[in-house]
Amino acid sequence: MNAQDDTSKQITSVDVAKLAGVSRSAVSRTFTPGASVAQETREKVLKAADALGYRVNQLARSLTNKRSDLVGIVAANMDNPFRTEQIEQISRKLMEQNFRPILMPAESADDPSRIIGMLLEYSVSGVIVTSDTPPEAICQECVSLGVPVVLVNKRKIGATVDRVLMDNLKCGQLAAQALYEKGCRNVAIISANVPSYSLQVRGDAFKRSCLEMGLQPVTGFAADFQDYNGGAHAAAQLLASGRPFDGLFCVTDFMALGALDHLRLSGAPPVPERMQVIGCDDIRQAAWQGYNLTTIRQDTAHLAEAVIEALLNRFSKPNAPATTKTLDVSLIERGTTR
């Protein structure tokens, strides 16, 4: 009976080293990303490990090194397609760097301090926050423990807490400019009653840009939730107002999809002939034939790369001043504008 048949025995690096005829440190280096080991030695170790069914005990390694290869991701609104794309890209980029993502869902009623505290119990190497901005105190606790925090599309907090932002200001400006150039003069905006940091910035930028171009004061319609149903509810408010809007900016594509469906099902003026609509995010569904939504693109792959870069830079320079990287956005013209 070989080692693979003996399920009662825990295979260790010592067993691998013995079978491969190398030192235990050589086994350790083989399974440590970036470590130096001769190719011949690596091949011997991998062959022995495969024969024995050996797997690195990452938990034991983290206890020895006092740091795991886990990186926590705190995320809210997981039903939003943009959020799932964002988390997928960040997770993939982490895995490319030999980290293991651990996802902590968080909603508005959840205490971010408690959630990040749970992550710290797992000796995570870093925390990426895409949900509501956590209190500065818990971020500083992470920093004091040598655990970097990277905020995604959040307001600035802390002297060593890095941020990666999409250019939300430009999102609003591009939407306003596009509607104006396409002939819209009576415009509205759909947002949430309690918008997030990024939605607030892009909404304010849209309103300000419209006023600067001499448009009528922008009328806002808000919903309790920044999702599909929220967009439909806000569109119902828009129709009930009785005003002849010819341009509409929805601060997220998810809300725009709900708004478009409600407008069509309610017999509202046709899009784009009588009303032109622009969303924001460029989720996959925006390009579906049934919507063909003109939108502002946020490149989630580019964002994920910038997030991981910020995390790695913080590992190497833990005391460096906080950085904020702002990524460009672009207008994607489809069928909801003329």
Buried (B, 14 or more C-beta within 10 A) or exposed (E): EEBEEEEEEEBBBEBBBBBBEBEBEBBBBBBBEEEEBEEEBBEBBBEBBEBBEBEBBEEEBBEEEEBBBBBBBBBBBBEBBBBBBBBBBBBEBBEEEEBBBBEBBBEEEBEBBEBBEBBBEEBBBBBBBBBBBBBEEBBBBBBEEEBBBBBBBBEBBBEBBBBBBBBBBBBBBBBBBBBBEBEBBBBBBBBBEEBBBBBBBBBBBBBBBBEEBEBEEBBBBBBEBBBBBBBBBBBBBBBEEEEEBBBBBBBBBBBBBBBBBBBEEEEBEEBBEEBBBBBBBBBEBBBEEEBBBBBBBBBBBBBBBBBBBBBBBBEEEEEEEBBEBBBEBBBBEBEBBE
